[in-house]
Amino acid sequence: MFILGTICCRGGSKGVPGKNIKPLLGKPLIAYTIETAKQSLLLNDTIISTDDEQIAATAKLYGANIPFMRPANLASDTASKWPVFIHAVETYEKLHHIVIDYIVDMDVTVPLKNVADIDGAIQLALNDKNVDVVITGYEPERNPYFNMMEINENGYAEIVKKLDKPIVRRQDAPAVYSLTPAAYVVKKSALYEFEHWSKAKCKIFPIPRERAVDIDTEIDFKIVEFLITKQ
């Protein structure tokens, strides 16, 4: 059994320029994920997949392994992560002459995740051989059965998920999860069997909302800084 951790971060961030190495309380954002991944008891190795030399150089300062650079065609705004995972797996296997069983992608933009979130998601995948993908998620403040609406073809708003009997208390609504890319555990075979993770057999590994904040804007940076200083 070989489990490869990946930290995939391209150079062209538009929402927050230079986001992956932007300082967060004096430390580049990428460093938080590198340090957390190093604590895992289940990852056999963790690598950085990037097209950006500055990201690679910063990652090396924190002891990261960068065995190859990602090709430009897999680092565009429109590039999906699925082919990025395949490239990482195939390149790593050729370099090290080993067979990978699972890939675990840990997104830089979720710096408050901890090792229990990563190893817990991995263990959930290992415990169920029928599952193809395990994704970290948290219970959101909005629920499609209770307080989320969509506009129908006639222009009227209606509840997203309708049941025979309307939900009048949020506590009675079926549990739903908002995904957070703290950890995506993917069985290698699923990368070739499915065109996208959403078509595979998935399970959710719940993590606390305060560790699930996904940085996408400058405001998100401020939120994370506040949470860290309050810890």
N, C-alpha and C positions, 0 to 999 in steps of 0.2 A: 504494500500500500504506500503510494507516494502522493502527498498532498502539496501542491504548489501554491503559495501565496503570491498574488500579484497586486501591485499598486500602479494603476494605469492613470497617467496624467499627461495630457498633451500641452503644448506651449500656447496655443491660441485661445485663451479664455477671453470672452467678450464682456460678460456680465461684470466681472472684476478682473481687469488686466493683471497678468502675472499672479493670479490667485494662488496657484499651487505652491509658490514660494514666498508669498506675501507674509510679512512678519505678523505673528499673532502672539502678543505679549512677549515680544523679544525673540521669538523662535519661528522659523519658517513653517508654514502650515503643513507641509509634507512631513516634517519631522515628527509630528504627533502620531501619524499613522505608522511610520517606520518604527518608532519606539514601542508602540503597542504590539505590532506584529512580531517583534523580537521576543516578546514575552509568551507567545503561544507555545503550548506544549504539543500541538497537533500538526503544525506546519513543518514540513521537512526543509523547505527553503522559501524565501520570499524575494521577489525580484521587482525592479522598477521597469515599466514599459512606457517609454517616452520618446518623443521625437526632438525634444528640446535639450540642447547642450547645457544650458544654465540650470535647468531642473535636474539633469543628471549630475552635474557638479555639486549642486546643493545637497542632493540625496547622498552622494558619496561622503560628504562631510559628517553625515549621521550614520555612517556604516552600512549604507544600503548596497545591494548587489545589482549592478546594471550590466548584464552579460551581453546585451545587444541594444541597438537603437531601433525604435519603431519606424517603419517606412512612412513617408509623407502621405501616401494614399490612405493610410489608416489613422491619420491625425487631423482630418478635415472636420469642419463644423457638422457635416452630414454623416460622418463615419459612425457606424454602430459599434458597440463594444463586443458584440458576438464574434465578428472576424478578428478583432484585436485579441480576444482570448485564444482563438484558434492559432493565430500567429505566435503568441507567447508560448503556447503548449508545444507546437511543432518545432519551433526554434530551440526551445529549452531541451526537448527530447533529443534533437540532433546534436546539440552541443555536449550533452552529458550522457548520452547513450542509456537513457532510462525510460521507463514507461510511466506516465503520469495517470493517476486514477481520478483525482479531483483537482479543480482549480478553485481558489478562494480569492475573490477580488475584494479589496478593501479600499473604499473611496477616500481620497485625501480630504474631501469636503465635509466629512463627518469626524471631526477631530476629537470629540468627546467620548467616542466609543471606547470600551475597555476590552481587555483580553477575554473576559468572560463572555462578552457578546460574540466575539469571533469564534472561540472554541466551543461555545454553546451551539452556535449555528452549524459548525462542522460536525459536532457529535450527533445532532439531530439528523443530519444527512447520513451519517454512518450507521445510525440505529435503524434506519428504514431503507432497505436496499431498493425499494420500488420508487423512491422519490428521486427526481432528477435534479431539482434545484431547491435550495433553501435560501430564503431572503429574510433579512432582518426587517422588522416593521414595528410600528407602535399604534396604539389606539388613538385616533384623531379626535379633535373636538367636534367635527361634523360627521354625520352619519347619513348615508344615502336613503336609509329607510325612514329617517325622521326629519332632518332639517337640511337636506340638499335637494335642489330642484333643477330641472332642465326644461328647455323650451321645446314644445312638441311641434309637429308640422303645421298646426293651425296658429302658432304663435302664442299659445297659452303655456303658463308655467305649471308643471306637475311634478310630484315627488319622483325622484329618480328610481327608487326600488319600491314597487307597490306590492302590498300583501292584501289578502282578502279582508283582513281587519286592520284598519289604520293603526299605526303606532302612535300612542298619545304621550308616552314617557320615554325619554331617551334610554333609560335603563332597560327598557323592554325590547329595544331594537337588537337584531342580530349583530354580533361583533364583527366589525370590519377593521382593516388595518391600512394605515398609510405606509408605503414602502420607504425605507431609508437605506441608502447604499453603504451602511456600515460594513456589511459582509454579504457577498453573493457566493454561495457554495454551489458549484456546478459540477456534476458528474461529466467526465470527459466525453463519454459516449453521447451525451445529450447535445454537445456542441455540433455533432454531425447528424444527429437524428432529427433535430428541430431547427427551424430557421430563426426562432426567437424563444427566449425563456418562457414567455407567456403561454406557449403551446405545449410546454413540458409539464410533468407532474411536479407541482410545487408545494412547499410547506413554508409557513411563516415562523421565524424565531422572534418572539416579542422581546423588545428591549424598552427601557424607560424612555419617555419622551425627552427628558432633559439630556439624554446621551445621543439622541437621534437627530439633533439639529443639523440640517444640511446647508452648508454655506453656498449661497448663490448670488448674494448681493452684499453691498457694504453694510447694510443694516444687519444682515446675518452675522457678519464679523463682530459687530458691536454686541449682539446678543450672546455670542459664544464667549467673548471677552468678559462680559458680565457674569456668566455662569461659572467660568473658571475662577474668577476672583472671589466668588461667593462660596466656592467649595472649601 
